[in-house]
Amino acid sequence: MCAAQLPLDPKWRRANTLFESHNDVADFALIGVPAHQGSISPTNADQTPDAIRAALARYSTYSTSANLDLAAGSFSDLGNIDSPDGADGVTRVQTAVKDVLDKHKLLVALGGDNSITFSVASGLWSDLSNIGLITFDAHHDLRDGNSNGSPVWQLIQAGLPGKNIVQIGIADFANSAEYSARAKEHGITVISRAELRIRSIADVVKQALEIAGAGGREIYVDLDVDVCDRSVVPACPAAMPGGISADELRQGAFLVAADKRVRAIDITEIDASIDTADQRTIRLAALLVLEAAAGLAVR
């Protein structure tokens, strides 16, 4: 059922209507960064930003648990950045987002593959030395080179201190001993998937915010959706059986966005072209957008 076929009810506002206009100044900004050409595994992740926007029509603007209606907030859709791949594409992304935080409290970037974590974060802050990074990811993303497996390493090389980085959900058999050693060498705080079996997401996020945001540092958050169990994110090529639940990632998105130090969040590693017929991965991504908006609303 496409958005146009969904029933209309004037008392049930659909979440996609929040982003119907481009406002120069708004609390919450959405931007699409459809990078895909440098992915280690072939992907059509460039189709994902618009698919997420369309899936927003399936949800309302009201959060029952937070007792708030997102319709009371201010939102802006900044559209998609053209040709964000390669060296020239990185420059285009950096230029497009350069001044966004001057006009918006929170930016949510829709990938695209995980390479956008480098291009977006390095565009938002020219000096990365006093910025924090939190990743929800099965992988370290500390590979050599320039790909969706290297954004955290690229950020470190560009000046982001490893001690300012927290990685949540790092999975067994998804990383090499060499890159794990690199994480340790640079002082990255790693909270493994195994540790999440005995700790709540709320507790882990609290620790992550304390480390990444120490001293009031602004924070960038990467929501690599392949941190979730493969059964709930079949459109994430690198997702593994045994990842975290969709609900845990939703809770994580809300909790980080509720912290005023968090200024930008990306949602990455979904290939909309391989999702199941019920669009479970894309629908989760749309909910992550709304959880982030709800988090911002309760700051």
N, C-alpha and C positions, 0 to 999 in steps of 0.2 A: 504494500500500500504506500503510494507516494504521498508527500506532504499535502498535495492538492486534493487528495481523496480523503484526508482525515476529517472527521466530523467537526463542525463549527459550533462553539458554545460561548456566548459572550461572557459567561461567568467562569470560564476555564481558559485563561490566557496561556498561549503556547510560548515556550521559552525562546524560540527562534525570533519572535517579535522584539525581543530585547535588543537585537542587533540590526534593526532595520535601517538605521541611519549612521552616518559618519559624523561624529561630533569632534570638533577640534580639541575640546576639553571634556573629559569624562573620568569617573573613578576607575572604570574597568575597560581595558582595550583588548580587542582580539585581533590577531594578525596571522595570516597563513604564510608558511614558509615551505613550499612544496619541493624540497630537495630530495633527490633520489638517485642521481646518476653515480655518486661515489660510494654507494652501498656495497659492502662486501658480498652480500647475497642480492641477486637481482630483485628489484622491487618496483611496484607502481605506487609508492607512497605519495607521489605527487597528486594522486587523486583524493587523498585523505582529507585535507582541510575543508574542501567543499562538501564532502560526504558527512563530516562532523556537523557542519552548519545545518545541513538538511535534517540530520537526526535530531537536532534540538527541537524540531517541531513535534516530536513525540512526547515531550515532557512539558510540565507546567512551570510556572515561575515561583511556585510556593514551596517552601521547605517546612514540612510538618515538625520535624525535630527541633529546628531553630526558631519556629514560629515567625517566619519572616517571608515577605513577598519581594522577590528580586525586582519586581516592577517599580519599586520605590527608588531603586538605584539609577545611576547614569552609566550608559554603555556606549561603546563605539566599536564598529567593525572597520578596521583599517585596510581590509581587502587582502589580496595575496601579493607577495613580492615576486616579480617576474624573474625567471632564470636564476635561482639561488645556488646553483651548483658551480663547482670549480672555483678557482682563485678570483675570477671576476665576479662570480656569484656571491662569494663571501663578502666582497667589497660592497656589492649592492645591498646585501642584508644589513651590513654594518651601517651603511648610510641611511637606510630606511628607518632603522630603529634608534638612531643616535639620540634624538631629543624626545623620545616617546615618554620617558619617565618624568619629564618636566611638566607634562600635561595630563598624566594618568597615574593613579596610585598603584595599579597592578596591570602588567602586560601578560597576556596568555598567548603564546606562540604555538600554532598548530603545525606540526610536521606532517609529512616529511620524515626523513630518517634522522638518526641521532646526531648527524653532523651539524645540525642547526644549533645544538647547545653551544658550540664554539662561536659560530658566526653571530648569533643573537647576543650572547653574553659579552663578547668582545666589542660589539657595537654599542651596547648600552653603557659600558664603562671603559673609557680609554685607559684607565689605571686599574688593573685588576689586583693590585697588591693588598688592598683592604676590603676585598669582597669575599663573601662566603658562598659555597656551593654545596647543595644537597642533591644527591641523585637517588632515585628509586630505580634500581636496575639490577638485572642478574649479572651484568658484566661490568668490569672495571673501566672499559673504554680508554685504556692506557696504551693502545697499540701504537707502534711507529707509523708514520705516514699521515695522510689526510683522507679519512674515511669516516663512516659512521661508527667505527670502532676506536676512533682516536680523539674525540673532542675533549676529554678530560686532560689527556696528555698535551694537547695543543694549548689548552688554557694554562696549564702549569708552565709550559715553555714561554707563554706570553706574559707570565708574571704572577699568576695565581698561586699562592703558597699552598702546598699540600696539607698543612696543618689546618687550613680553613675549609677543608673538604670532608664531607661525611657521605659514605655510600651505604645505602640501605637495600638489603635483599640480595647481596652478592651470592651467587649460587655455586654449589659444587659442580664440577665437571663442565663449567661454562667459561673457565679462565685458565691461563697457563701459570705454572709456578714462577716463570720469569716476570710476568706482569703483576702477579700477586706480590712478588718481592719488590717491584717498583713502587707499588702502593705503600708498602711498609717503609721503604727507603725515604719516601717523601712525606711521611707522617700523616697519611690519609687515615681517617677513622673509618673502619670497615665493620658494618653490622650485618652479619651473614644471614642467609635464609634460615640456617639452622638455629641461630639465636632468636629469630622471630617466632620460633615454635614455643618459646618459653617466656617471651616478653610481648606486651601489647604494643600495637602501633602507636598509641598515644604516648606511652613511655619512651619509645624509640624516637619519635618525632621531637619530644621535649628535649632529649639529649642532643639530637642533631641541631636543633635551633640554638641551643646554648653554645655549641662548639662553632658552628658556621657563623653565628651572629654575635660572637663574643665582642664586647666593647661597642655594641651598637652597629656592627657592620651590616650593610645591605646584603641580601641573599638572593641568589638565583637558584631555582629548583627545576631539576630535570625529572619529569615523569616518563620514563621509558616503560611503556606498557608491557613489554615482554618480561617484566618482573613478575607478572601474574602467571597463574597456572594456565597451561596451554588450553585446557578445556574451556576457559572463559575468554581467551583471546586468540582464537584460531587465525586471525589475520596478522598476528605478529610472527614473522618467520622464525625468529630465534627463541620464542617462548618454549619453556620446558615443562614437562609434567612435574608437579610439586611446587610450583611458584605460589606467591601469596594470592589471597582471594581478591575478587573484584571489590568487595566491600572494604577490605583493608586499604586498598589503593584509594578508594573514594574517601575514606576517613583521613588518610594521609593528605590528600589534596585539600580538604577542608581545613585541617589543622595548620598546615604550613601557610595557607592564604590568610588565616586569622591572625597571623603575626605580622605586625607592621614593618618589620625588617625585610620581609619577603616582597620583592618588587617585581619579579618576573618568574613565570613558570612556563615550561614547554611540555608538550604532549607529543611523544614521538614513537617511531618504529611500528606503525600500523600500515599495512598494505590493504587499502580498501577493496582492491580488486579480487582478493582471495578470502574475503570474509564469508561467513556462512549466510544462508538465505535469511536468517532472522537478524542479521547485522549485529550480533552480540558484541563484537569488538568496537565497532563504530559507536554503538549506543553507549558503551561504557565510556568512551572518550568524550561523548557529549555530556555525560553525567559528571565527568571530571571537570569540565568547563563550569558546570553549574555549582558543583561543590566548591570550586575556587571562588566563584562569585559570592556564594553564601558565606564563606570564610571571610572574605573582604568585608561583607556587610556587618559582621559582628565584631570587627576590630574595635 
